[in-house]
Amino acid sequence: MEGADQQNGGDVNAAAVKLPTFWRNTAEFWFIQAESQFRMKKVTNKITQFDHVVSRLNQEDAKTVIDILKTTPTNDSYQALKDRLLQKCTLSTSQRCARLLAMPGLGDRKPSDLMDEMRALKPEDETEGPLFREIFLQQLPGDIRVHLVNITDCKELAI
């Protein structure tokens, strides 16, 4: 009887999961949020997780994984779907570096917002060393940059 209660509770919790539409440009962060919701709502069934993800794909993203979607879901389907979407939507190290080098400047953003965007693009295995610091400084207007040249800590630069 306890197993049935847990099963029914899982069904109720699964209905309470509210995922946003899949974020193609930040797929990794989307899956972090989705899996957080699955944990909070105690949705542990991989097929149910798969179904939730599928329900939040737009037509373009669904096309990229159509072979997975056409098969009957198994416990491995969620991981296969996640892996494929991440592979298709995650920037390579080279692409991340190219985007960092092509940053459009500060614009109307706050320096801390620019730093956050740059950190999101920074390859995971890279540190915020002198090159990263210089790329950040180059995005700032010259009159601001002059006051920051002696600050070496990137955390202090963006405040």
VMD Tcl script that builds the backbone (N, CA, C; Angstrom):
set m [mol new atoms 477]
animate dup $m
set s [atomselect $m all]
$s set {name element resname resid chain x y z} {
  {N N MET 1 A 0.821 -1.190 0.000}
  {CA C MET 1 A 0.000 0.000 0.000}
  {C C MET 1 A 0.870 1.260 0.000}
  {N N GLU 2 A 1.996 1.200 0.729}
  {CA C GLU 2 A 2.872 2.358 0.792}
  {C C GLU 2 A 3.430 2.695 -0.589}
  {N N GLY 3 A 3.782 1.683 -1.372}
  {CA C GLY 3 A 4.292 1.910 -2.722}
  {C C GLY 3 A 3.266 2.599 -3.594}
  {N N ALA 4 A 1.987 2.216 -3.442}
  {CA C ALA 4 A 0.928 2.851 -4.218}
  {C C ALA 4 A 0.784 4.316 -3.824}
  {N N ASP 5 A 0.897 4.606 -2.526}
  {CA C ASP 5 A 0.812 5.995 -2.073}
  {C C ASP 5 A 1.957 6.820 -2.655}
  {N N GLN 6 A 3.151 6.243 -2.635}
  {CA C GLN 6 A 4.288 6.961 -3.190}
  {C C GLN 6 A 4.096 7.175 -4.686}
  {N N GLN 7 A 3.552 6.169 -5.359}
  {CA C GLN 7 A 3.309 6.296 -6.793}
  {C C GLN 7 A 2.291 7.392 -7.067}
  {N N ASN 8 A 1.193 7.402 -6.323}
  {CA C ASN 8 A 0.171 8.428 -6.515}
  {C C ASN 8 A 0.708 9.806 -6.156}
  {N N GLY 9 A 1.491 9.885 -5.092}
  {CA C GLY 9 A 2.095 11.161 -4.707}
  {C C GLY 9 A 3.029 11.663 -5.787}
  {N N GLY 10 A 3.767 10.740 -6.392}
  {CA C GLY 10 A 4.656 11.114 -7.489}
  {C C GLY 10 A 3.879 11.655 -8.666}
  {N N ASP 11 A 2.711 11.049 -8.952}
  {CA C ASP 11 A 1.875 11.529 -10.050}
  {C C ASP 11 A 1.372 12.937 -9.773}
  {N N VAL 12 A 0.944 13.177 -8.542}
  {CA C VAL 12 A 0.463 14.507 -8.164}
  {C C VAL 12 A 1.603 15.511 -8.272}
  {N N ASN 13 A 2.776 15.134 -7.772}
  {CA C ASN 13 A 3.929 16.027 -7.829}
  {C C ASN 13 A 4.341 16.301 -9.269}
  {N N ALA 14 A 4.262 15.270 -10.116}
  {CA C ALA 14 A 4.630 15.448 -11.518}
  {C C ALA 14 A 3.739 16.484 -12.175}
  {N N ALA 15 A 2.470 16.495 -11.809}
  {CA C ALA 15 A 1.542 17.476 -12.374}
  {C C ALA 15 A 1.880 18.888 -11.906}
  {N N ALA 16 A 2.546 19.007 -10.763}
  {CA C ALA 16 A 2.872 20.320 -10.207}
  {C C ALA 16 A 4.141 20.921 -10.815}
  {N N VAL 17 A 4.899 20.140 -11.575}
  {CA C VAL 17 A 6.117 20.650 -12.200}
  {C C VAL 17 A 5.727 21.629 -13.311}
  {N N LYS 18 A 6.288 22.824 -13.249}
  {CA C LYS 18 A 6.012 23.859 -14.250}
  {C C LYS 18 A 7.340 24.315 -14.847}
  {N N LEU 19 A 7.687 23.733 -15.971}
  {CA C LEU 19 A 8.934 24.096 -16.627}
  {C C LEU 19 A 8.687 25.187 -17.662}
  {N N PRO 20 A 9.634 26.107 -17.802}
  {CA C PRO 20 A 9.510 27.092 -18.881}
  {C C PRO 20 A 9.810 26.418 -20.221}
  {N N THR 21 A 9.472 27.078 -21.296}
  {CA C THR 21 A 9.853 26.584 -22.612}
  {C C THR 21 A 11.374 26.431 -22.640}
  {N N PHE 22 A 11.848 25.404 -23.335}
  {CA C PHE 22 A 13.274 25.102 -23.410}
  {C C PHE 22 A 14.068 26.324 -23.864}
  {N N TRP 23 A 15.152 26.608 -23.144}
  {CA C TRP 23 A 16.011 27.751 -23.460}
  {C C TRP 23 A 17.178 27.281 -24.310}
  {N N ARG 24 A 17.067 27.384 -25.610}
  {CA C ARG 24 A 18.103 26.922 -26.530}
  {C C ARG 24 A 19.454 27.586 -26.252}
  {N N ASN 25 A 19.450 28.874 -25.968}
  {CA C ASN 25 A 20.711 29.602 -25.796}
  {C C ASN 25 A 21.382 29.366 -24.451}
  {N N THR 26 A 20.645 28.816 -23.510}
  {CA C THR 26 A 21.221 28.497 -22.195}
  {C C THR 26 A 20.691 27.138 -21.741}
  {N N ALA 27 A 20.876 26.146 -22.598}
  {CA C ALA 27 A 20.332 24.807 -22.346}
  {C C ALA 27 A 20.844 24.209 -21.039}
  {N N GLU 28 A 22.108 24.404 -20.754}
  {CA C GLU 28 A 22.679 23.844 -19.525}
  {C C GLU 28 A 21.955 24.396 -18.296}
  {N N PHE 29 A 21.700 25.692 -18.293}
  {CA C PHE 29 A 21.005 26.313 -17.170}
  {C C PHE 29 A 19.546 25.870 -17.111}
  {N N TRP 30 A 18.951 25.652 -18.291}
  {CA C TRP 30 A 17.565 25.184 -18.324}
  {C C TRP 30 A 17.465 23.813 -17.653}
  {N N PHE 31 A 18.401 22.915 -17.967}
  {CA C PHE 31 A 18.375 21.583 -17.350}
  {C C PHE 31 A 18.660 21.653 -15.850}
  {N N ILE 32 A 19.503 22.568 -15.425}
  {CA C ILE 32 A 19.730 22.740 -13.983}
  {C C ILE 32 A 18.419 23.111 -13.307}
  {N N GLN 33 A 17.686 24.038 -13.905}
  {CA C GLN 33 A 16.407 24.444 -13.327}
  {C C GLN 33 A 15.390 23.297 -13.378}
  {N N ALA 34 A 15.306 22.609 -14.507}
  {CA C ALA 34 A 14.351 21.507 -14.642}
  {C C ALA 34 A 14.628 20.424 -13.603}
  {N N GLU 35 A 15.883 20.041 -13.458}
  {CA C GLU 35 A 16.221 18.977 -12.517}
  {C C GLU 35 A 16.021 19.424 -11.074}
  {N N SER 36 A 16.184 20.691 -10.816}
  {CA C SER 36 A 15.871 21.218 -9.488}
  {C C SER 36 A 14.378 21.062 -9.200}
  {N N GLN 37 A 13.556 21.381 -10.175}
  {CA C GLN 37 A 12.113 21.207 -9.989}
  {C C GLN 37 A 11.757 19.735 -9.813}
  {N N PHE 38 A 12.391 18.854 -10.580}
  {CA C PHE 38 A 12.121 17.425 -10.422}
  {C C PHE 38 A 12.444 16.976 -8.999}
  {N N ARG 39 A 13.576 17.456 -8.453}
  {CA C ARG 39 A 13.940 17.085 -7.079}
  {C C ARG 39 A 12.951 17.659 -6.073}
  {N N MET 40 A 12.605 18.937 -6.234}
  {CA C MET 40 A 11.681 19.575 -5.282}
  {C C MET 40 A 10.318 18.888 -5.278}
  {N N LYS 41 A 9.868 18.463 -6.439}
  {CA C LYS 41 A 8.546 17.831 -6.550}
  {C C LYS 41 A 8.637 16.305 -6.443}
  {N N LYS 42 A 9.861 15.814 -6.192}
  {CA C LYS 42 A 10.106 14.379 -6.022}
  {C C LYS 42 A 9.663 13.563 -7.242}
  {N N VAL 43 A 9.939 14.100 -8.419}
  {CA C VAL 43 A 9.660 13.391 -9.666}
  {C C VAL 43 A 10.935 12.640 -10.030}
  {N N THR 44 A 10.961 11.347 -9.714}
  {CA C THR 44 A 12.166 10.549 -9.925}
  {C C THR 44 A 12.056 9.617 -11.126}
  {N N ASN 45 A 10.859 9.415 -11.632}
  {CA C ASN 45 A 10.652 8.534 -12.779}
  {C C ASN 45 A 11.232 9.198 -14.031}
  {N N LYS 46 A 12.189 8.534 -14.656}
  {CA C LYS 46 A 12.895 9.108 -15.807}
  {C C LYS 46 A 11.980 9.287 -17.015}
  {N N ILE 47 A 10.998 8.438 -17.175}
  {CA C ILE 47 A 10.062 8.595 -18.297}
  {C C ILE 47 A 9.199 9.834 -18.083}
  {N N THR 48 A 8.789 10.076 -16.851}
  {CA C THR 48 A 8.018 11.285 -16.544}
  {C C THR 48 A 8.876 12.523 -16.773}
  {N N GLN 49 A 10.134 12.473 -16.381}
  {CA C GLN 49 A 11.042 13.597 -16.626}
  {C C GLN 49 A 11.194 13.833 -18.131}
  {N N PHE 50 A 11.348 12.741 -18.873}
  {CA C PHE 50 A 11.437 12.812 -20.335}
  {C C PHE 50 A 10.204 13.511 -20.901}
  {N N ASP 51 A 9.028 13.093 -20.460}
  {CA C ASP 51 A 7.777 13.673 -20.959}
  {C C ASP 51 A 7.689 15.167 -20.646}
  {N N HIS 52 A 8.128 15.560 -19.465}
  {CA C HIS 52 A 8.122 16.985 -19.116}
  {C C HIS 52 A 9.022 17.784 -20.059}
  {N N VAL 53 A 10.208 17.270 -20.324}
  {CA C VAL 53 A 11.133 17.978 -21.214}
  {C C VAL 53 A 10.545 18.066 -22.617}
  {N N VAL 54 A 10.034 16.957 -23.120}
  {CA C VAL 54 A 9.444 16.942 -24.466}
  {C C VAL 54 A 8.325 17.973 -24.574}
  {N N SER 55 A 7.528 18.092 -23.535}
  {CA C SER 55 A 6.393 19.020 -23.576}
  {C C SER 55 A 6.823 20.482 -23.641}
  {N N ARG 56 A 8.094 20.761 -23.337}
  {CA C ARG 56 A 8.572 22.146 -23.326}
  {C C ARG 56 A 9.479 22.481 -24.512}
  {N N LEU 57 A 9.573 21.550 -25.490}
  {CA C LEU 57 A 10.380 21.805 -26.684}
  {C C LEU 57 A 9.540 22.510 -27.740}
  {N N ASN 58 A 10.142 23.487 -28.407}
  {CA C ASN 58 A 9.447 24.085 -29.544}
  {C C ASN 58 A 9.710 23.222 -30.780}
  {N N GLN 59 A 9.100 23.569 -31.882}
  {CA C GLN 59 A 9.194 22.752 -33.092}
  {C C GLN 59 A 10.636 22.605 -33.579}
  {N N GLU 60 A 11.377 23.685 -33.573}
  {CA C GLU 60 A 12.760 23.650 -34.050}
  {C C GLU 60 A 13.620 22.707 -33.212}
  {N N ASP 61 A 13.499 22.803 -31.895}
  {CA C ASP 61 A 14.300 21.947 -31.023}
  {C C ASP 61 A 13.835 20.497 -31.089}
  {N N ALA 62 A 12.535 20.279 -31.224}
  {CA C ALA 62 A 12.012 18.915 -31.339}
  {C C ALA 62 A 12.561 18.237 -32.595}
  {N N LYS 63 A 12.723 18.992 -33.672}
  {CA C LYS 63 A 13.257 18.418 -34.919}
  {C C LYS 63 A 14.661 17.865 -34.731}
  {N N THR 64 A 15.450 18.507 -33.867}
  {CA C THR 64 A 16.838 18.068 -33.691}
  {C C THR 64 A 16.949 16.756 -32.913}
  {N N VAL 65 A 15.862 16.352 -32.264}
  {CA C VAL 65 A 15.878 15.118 -31.469}
  {C C VAL 65 A 14.748 14.174 -31.885}
  {N N ILE 66 A 14.260 14.335 -33.113}
  {CA C ILE 66 A 13.082 13.586 -33.557}
  {C C ILE 66 A 13.285 12.080 -33.464}
  {N N ASP 67 A 14.495 11.602 -33.708}
  {CA C ASP 67 A 14.740 10.163 -33.625}
  {C C ASP 67 A 14.515 9.647 -32.209}
  {N N ILE 68 A 14.865 10.430 -31.218}
  {CA C ILE 68 A 14.648 10.034 -29.820}
  {C C ILE 68 A 13.164 10.111 -29.483}
  {N N LEU 69 A 12.497 11.137 -29.990}
  {CA C LEU 69 A 11.077 11.332 -29.689}
  {C C LEU 69 A 10.195 10.256 -30.318}
  {N N LYS 70 A 10.626 9.697 -31.440}
  {CA C LYS 70 A 9.814 8.694 -32.146}
  {C C LYS 70 A 9.843 7.323 -31.478}
  {N N THR 71 A 10.811 7.088 -30.612}
  {CA C THR 71 A 10.905 5.781 -29.959}
  {C C THR 71 A 10.092 5.778 -28.671}
  {N N THR 72 A 9.675 4.601 -28.262}
  {CA C THR 72 A 8.952 4.462 -26.997}
  {C C THR 72 A 9.910 4.808 -25.864}
  {N N PRO 73 A 9.519 5.735 -24.984}
  {CA C PRO 73 A 10.427 6.149 -23.904}
  {C C PRO 73 A 10.797 4.994 -22.974}
  {N N THR 74 A 12.058 4.970 -22.593}
  {CA C THR 74 A 12.559 4.023 -21.599}
  {C C THR 74 A 13.242 4.843 -20.511}
  {N N ASN 75 A 13.774 4.167 -19.520}
  {CA C ASN 75 A 14.485 4.881 -18.451}
  {C C ASN 75 A 15.729 5.598 -18.964}
  {N N ASP 76 A 16.250 5.178 -20.134}
  {CA C ASP 76 A 17.430 5.818 -20.711}
  {C C ASP 76 A 17.076 7.013 -21.597}
  {N N SER 77 A 15.815 7.174 -21.934}
  {CA C SER 77 A 15.402 8.215 -22.887}
  {C C SER 77 A 15.670 9.626 -22.377}
  {N N TYR 78 A 15.436 9.858 -21.090}
  {CA C TYR 78 A 15.664 11.202 -20.549}
  {C C TYR 78 A 17.122 11.607 -20.731}
  {N N GLN 79 A 18.049 10.735 -20.345}
  {CA C GLN 79 A 19.469 11.072 -20.447}
  {C C GLN 79 A 19.882 11.239 -21.903}
  {N N ALA 80 A 19.361 10.391 -22.789}
  {CA C ALA 80 A 19.681 10.512 -24.213}
  {C C ALA 80 A 19.186 11.851 -24.762}
  {N N LEU 81 A 17.972 12.234 -24.381}
  {CA C LEU 81 A 17.398 13.506 -24.823}
  {C C LEU 81 A 18.216 14.680 -24.285}
  {N N LYS 82 A 18.528 14.629 -23.012}
  {CA C LYS 82 A 19.323 15.696 -22.391}
  {C C LYS 82 A 20.690 15.818 -23.068}
  {N N ASP 83 A 21.371 14.692 -23.246}
  {CA C ASP 83 A 22.702 14.705 -23.860}
  {C C ASP 83 A 22.662 15.306 -25.259}
  {N N ARG 84 A 21.666 14.903 -26.053}
  {CA C ARG 84 A 21.567 15.405 -27.431}
  {C C ARG 84 A 21.273 16.902 -27.449}
  {N N LEU 85 A 20.337 17.344 -26.623}
  {CA C LEU 85 A 20.008 18.771 -26.596}
  {C C LEU 85 A 21.207 19.601 -26.148}
  {N N LEU 86 A 21.928 19.111 -25.154}
  {CA C LEU 86 A 23.116 19.836 -24.701}
  {C C LEU 86 A 24.188 19.869 -25.789}
  {N N GLN 87 A 24.352 18.758 -26.488}
  {CA C GLN 87 A 25.333 18.697 -27.567}
  {C C GLN 87 A 24.974 19.696 -28.669}
  {N N LYS 88 A 23.706 19.768 -29.016}
  {CA C LYS 88 A 23.258 20.652 -30.100}
  {C C LYS 88 A 23.264 22.125 -29.704}
  {N N CYS 89 A 23.021 22.403 -28.439}
  {CA C CYS 89 A 22.782 23.791 -28.016}
  {C C CYS 89 A 23.918 24.433 -27.236}
  {N N THR 90 A 24.882 23.657 -26.787}
  {CA C THR 90 A 25.964 24.202 -25.974}
  {C C THR 90 A 27.105 24.657 -26.876}
  {N N LEU 91 A 27.616 25.832 -26.608}
  {CA C LEU 91 A 28.726 26.360 -27.391}
  {C C LEU 91 A 30.003 25.581 -27.107}
  {N N SER 92 A 30.802 25.376 -28.141}
  {CA C SER 92 A 32.105 24.744 -27.958}
  {C C SER 92 A 33.042 25.748 -27.286}
  {N N THR 93 A 34.171 25.270 -26.820}
  {CA C THR 93 A 35.162 26.152 -26.201}
  {C C THR 93 A 35.579 27.240 -27.186}
  {N N SER 94 A 35.785 26.868 -28.432}
  {CA C SER 94 A 36.174 27.835 -29.455}
  {C C SER 94 A 35.088 28.891 -29.660}
  {N N GLN 95 A 33.838 28.469 -29.701}
  {CA C GLN 95 A 32.728 29.412 -29.870}
  {C C GLN 95 A 32.608 30.347 -28.664}
  {N N ARG 96 A 32.819 29.804 -27.468}
  {CA C ARG 96 A 32.763 30.638 -26.263}
  {C C ARG 96 A 33.853 31.712 -26.310}
  {N N CYS 97 A 35.051 31.301 -26.675}
  {CA C CYS 97 A 36.163 32.254 -26.758}
  {C C CYS 97 A 35.887 33.315 -27.820}
  {N N ALA 98 A 35.368 32.902 -28.966}
  {CA C ALA 98 A 35.056 33.855 -30.036}
  {C C ALA 98 A 34.016 34.870 -29.572}
  {N N ARG 99 A 33.024 34.418 -28.845}
  {CA C ARG 99 A 31.995 35.349 -28.346}
  {C C ARG 99 A 32.566 36.306 -27.305}
  {N N LEU 100 A 33.474 35.794 -26.475}
  {CA C LEU 100 A 34.126 36.685 -25.504}
  {C C LEU 100 A 34.915 37.781 -26.219}
  {N N LEU 101 A 35.637 37.380 -27.262}
  {CA C LEU 101 A 36.460 38.346 -27.986}
  {C C LEU 101 A 35.624 39.326 -28.806}
  {N N ALA 102 A 34.401 38.949 -29.123}
  {CA C ALA 102 A 33.527 39.805 -29.938}
  {C C ALA 102 A 32.471 40.521 -29.102}
  {N N MET 103 A 32.698 40.639 -27.814}
  {CA C MET 103 A 31.722 41.316 -26.950}
  {C C MET 103 A 31.454 42.715 -27.495}
  {N N PRO 104 A 30.195 43.148 -27.463}
  {CA C PRO 104 A 29.837 44.439 -28.066}
  {C C PRO 104 A 30.108 45.662 -27.193}
  {N N GLY 105 A 30.687 45.495 -26.053}
  {CA C GLY 105 A 30.921 46.630 -25.163}
  {C C GLY 105 A 29.882 46.695 -24.063}
  {N N LEU 106 A 30.041 47.646 -23.196}
  {CA C LEU 106 A 29.175 47.768 -22.026}
  {C C LEU 106 A 27.749 48.143 -22.401}
  {N N GLY 107 A 27.594 49.069 -23.332}
  {CA C GLY 107 A 26.257 49.520 -23.708}
  {C C GLY 107 A 25.548 50.128 -22.514}
  {N N ASP 108 A 24.278 49.794 -22.349}
  {CA C ASP 108 A 23.515 50.367 -21.229}
  {C C ASP 108 A 23.445 49.421 -20.032}
  {N N ARG 109 A 24.303 48.382 -20.058}
  {CA C ARG 109 A 24.336 47.438 -18.938}
  {C C ARG 109 A 25.208 47.960 -17.811}
  {N N LYS 110 A 25.009 47.367 -16.653}
  {CA C LYS 110 A 25.903 47.634 -15.526}
  {C C LYS 110 A 27.152 46.770 -15.714}
  {N N PRO 111 A 28.304 47.224 -15.228}
  {CA C PRO 111 A 29.512 46.403 -15.333}
  {C C PRO 111 A 29.328 45.001 -14.734}
  {N N SER 112 A 28.571 44.891 -13.651}
  {CA C SER 112 A 28.365 43.568 -13.042}
  {C C SER 112 A 27.559 42.652 -13.971}
  {N N ASP 113 A 26.627 43.211 -14.749}
  {CA C ASP 113 A 25.869 42.404 -15.711}
  {C C ASP 113 A 26.771 41.929 -16.846}
  {N N LEU 114 A 27.652 42.807 -17.307}
  {CA C LEU 114 A 28.615 42.434 -18.338}
  {C C LEU 114 A 29.524 41.320 -17.827}
  {N N MET 115 A 30.016 41.469 -16.591}
  {CA C MET 115 A 30.888 40.452 -16.008}
  {C C MET 115 A 30.152 39.117 -15.903}
  {N N ASP 116 A 28.891 39.141 -15.497}
  {CA C ASP 116 A 28.103 37.904 -15.411}
  {C C ASP 116 A 27.994 37.234 -16.775}
  {N N GLU 117 A 27.741 38.033 -17.817}
  {CA C GLU 117 A 27.639 37.481 -19.168}
  {C C GLU 117 A 28.966 36.878 -19.614}
  {N N MET 118 A 30.049 37.560 -19.306}
  {CA C MET 118 A 31.364 37.051 -19.673}
  {C C MET 118 A 31.690 35.770 -18.908}
  {N N ARG 119 A 31.333 35.715 -17.640}
  {CA C ARG 119 A 31.580 34.496 -16.854}
  {C C ARG 119 A 30.782 33.319 -17.402}
  {N N ALA 120 A 29.572 33.577 -17.877}
  {CA C ALA 120 A 28.759 32.507 -18.458}
  {C C ALA 120 A 29.385 31.986 -19.751}
  {N N LEU 121 A 30.080 32.842 -20.475}
  {CA C LEU 121 A 30.733 32.438 -21.722}
  {C C LEU 121 A 32.099 31.802 -21.494}
  {N N LYS 122 A 32.746 32.144 -20.403}
  {CA C LYS 122 A 34.105 31.660 -20.126}
  {C C LYS 122 A 34.116 30.135 -20.081}
  {N N PRO 123 A 35.012 29.513 -20.844}
  {CA C PRO 123 A 35.124 28.057 -20.750}
  {C C PRO 123 A 35.380 27.632 -19.301}
  {N N GLU 124 A 34.769 26.531 -18.900}
  {CA C GLU 124 A 34.820 26.093 -17.499}
  {C C GLU 124 A 36.231 25.875 -16.979}
  {N N ASP 125 A 37.123 25.423 -17.845}
  {CA C ASP 125 A 38.478 25.115 -17.392}
  {C C ASP 125 A 39.396 26.342 -17.388}
  {N N GLU 126 A 38.886 27.494 -17.776}
  {CA C GLU 126 A 39.677 28.723 -17.798}
  {C C GLU 126 A 39.488 29.511 -16.506}
  {N N THR 127 A 40.539 30.186 -16.098}
  {CA C THR 127 A 40.457 31.039 -14.910}
  {C C THR 127 A 40.171 32.475 -15.346}
  {N N GLU 128 A 39.835 33.290 -14.387}
  {CA C GLU 128 A 39.632 34.714 -14.663}
  {C C GLU 128 A 40.967 35.422 -14.486}
  {N N GLY 129 A 41.893 35.096 -15.360}
  {CA C GLY 129 A 43.235 35.645 -15.279}
  {C C GLY 129 A 43.370 36.968 -16.006}
  {N N PRO 130 A 44.611 37.347 -16.302}
  {CA C PRO 130 A 44.883 38.644 -16.923}
  {C C PRO 130 A 44.182 38.843 -18.276}
  {N N LEU 131 A 44.092 37.810 -19.076}
  {CA C LEU 131 A 43.443 37.945 -20.382}
  {C C LEU 131 A 41.947 38.221 -20.219}
  {N N PHE 132 A 41.300 37.482 -19.337}
  {CA C PHE 132 A 39.874 37.690 -19.069}
  {C C PHE 132 A 39.651 39.111 -18.545}
  {N N ARG 133 A 40.515 39.525 -17.635}
  {CA C ARG 133 A 40.424 40.870 -17.055}
  {C C ARG 133 A 40.551 41.931 -18.144}
  {N N GLU 134 A 41.488 41.740 -19.045}
  {CA C GLU 134 A 41.713 42.718 -20.116}
  {C C GLU 134 A 40.526 42.764 -21.085}
  {N N ILE 135 A 39.962 41.622 -21.400}
  {CA C ILE 135 A 38.775 41.607 -22.267}
  {C C ILE 135 A 37.650 42.383 -21.601}
  {N N PHE 136 A 37.480 42.194 -20.303}
  {CA C PHE 136 A 36.449 42.937 -19.575}
  {C C PHE 136 A 36.729 44.441 -19.633}
  {N N LEU 137 A 37.962 44.825 -19.328}
  {CA C LEU 137 A 38.310 46.252 -19.322}
  {C C LEU 137 A 38.096 46.896 -20.694}
  {N N GLN 138 A 38.377 46.146 -21.755}
  {CA C GLN 138 A 38.213 46.691 -23.108}
  {C C GLN 138 A 36.752 46.984 -23.444}
  {N N GLN 139 A 35.836 46.377 -22.715}
  {CA C GLN 139 A 34.409 46.610 -22.953}
  {C C GLN 139 A 33.927 47.911 -22.326}
  {N N LEU 140 A 34.711 48.453 -21.412}
  {CA C LEU 140 A 34.301 49.638 -20.658}
  {C C LEU 140 A 34.728 50.924 -21.374}
  {N N PRO 141 A 33.986 51.997 -21.167}
  {CA C PRO 141 A 34.410 53.290 -21.723}
  {C C PRO 141 A 35.778 53.685 -21.163}
  {N N GLY 142 A 36.564 54.375 -21.974}
  {CA C GLY 142 A 37.924 54.754 -21.592}
  {C C GLY 142 A 38.013 55.516 -20.290}
  {N N ASP 143 A 37.063 56.425 -20.038}
  {CA C ASP 143 A 37.132 57.226 -18.814}
  {C C ASP 143 A 36.916 56.381 -17.562}
  {N N ILE 144 A 36.220 55.279 -17.688}
  {CA C ILE 144 A 36.036 54.362 -16.552}
  {C C ILE 144 A 37.237 53.429 -16.445}
  {N N ARG 145 A 37.705 52.958 -17.596}
  {CA C ARG 145 A 38.819 52.006 -17.640}
  {C C ARG 145 A 40.060 52.574 -16.953}
  {N N VAL 146 A 40.325 53.852 -17.122}
  {CA C VAL 146 A 41.496 54.506 -16.526}
  {C C VAL 146 A 41.530 54.323 -15.015}
  {N N HIS 147 A 40.373 54.342 -14.390}
  {CA C HIS 147 A 40.304 54.234 -12.927}
  {C C HIS 147 A 40.436 52.789 -12.431}
  {N N LEU 148 A 40.358 51.840 -13.340}
  {CA C LEU 148 A 40.343 50.434 -12.930}
  {C C LEU 148 A 41.604 49.664 -13.304}
  {N N VAL 149 A 42.535 50.286 -13.994}
  {CA C VAL 149 A 43.702 49.550 -14.496}
  {C C VAL 149 A 44.538 48.898 -13.408}
  {N N ASN 150 A 44.534 49.428 -12.208}
  {CA C ASN 150 A 45.354 48.863 -11.132}
  {C C ASN 150 A 44.640 47.783 -10.328}
  {N N ILE 151 A 43.375 47.556 -10.601}
  {CA C ILE 151 A 42.631 46.504 -9.892}
  {C C ILE 151 A 42.849 45.191 -10.634}
  {N N THR 152 A 43.378 44.203 -9.931}
  {CA C THR 152 A 43.681 42.928 -10.583}
  {C C THR 152 A 42.609 41.867 -10.352}
  {N N ASP 153 A 41.809 42.028 -9.324}
  {CA C ASP 153 A 40.776 41.045 -8.993}
  {C C ASP 153 A 39.510 41.327 -9.807}
  {N N CYS 154 A 39.105 40.364 -10.629}
  {CA C CYS 154 A 37.926 40.546 -11.485}
  {C C CYS 154 A 36.657 40.790 -10.678}
  {N N LYS 155 A 36.582 40.221 -9.490}
  {CA C LYS 155 A 35.391 40.431 -8.655}
  {C C LYS 155 A 35.247 41.896 -8.267}
  {N N GLU 156 A 36.362 42.549 -8.019}
  {CA C GLU 156 A 36.341 43.966 -7.646}
  {C C GLU 156 A 36.073 44.863 -8.853}
  {N N LEU 157 A 36.499 44.430 -10.030}
  {CA C LEU 157 A 36.336 45.248 -11.231}
  {C C LEU 157 A 34.878 45.539 -11.560}
  {N N ALA 158 A 34.023 44.582 -11.368}
  {CA C ALA 158 A 32.639 44.681 -11.837}
  {C C ALA 158 A 31.701 45.350 -10.855}
  {N N ILE 159 A 32.180 45.720 -9.711}
  {CA C ILE 159 A 31.290 46.301 -8.689}
  {C C ILE 159 A 30.845 47.688 -9.087}
}
mol reanalyze $m
mol bondsrecalc $m
mol representation Tube
mol addrep $m
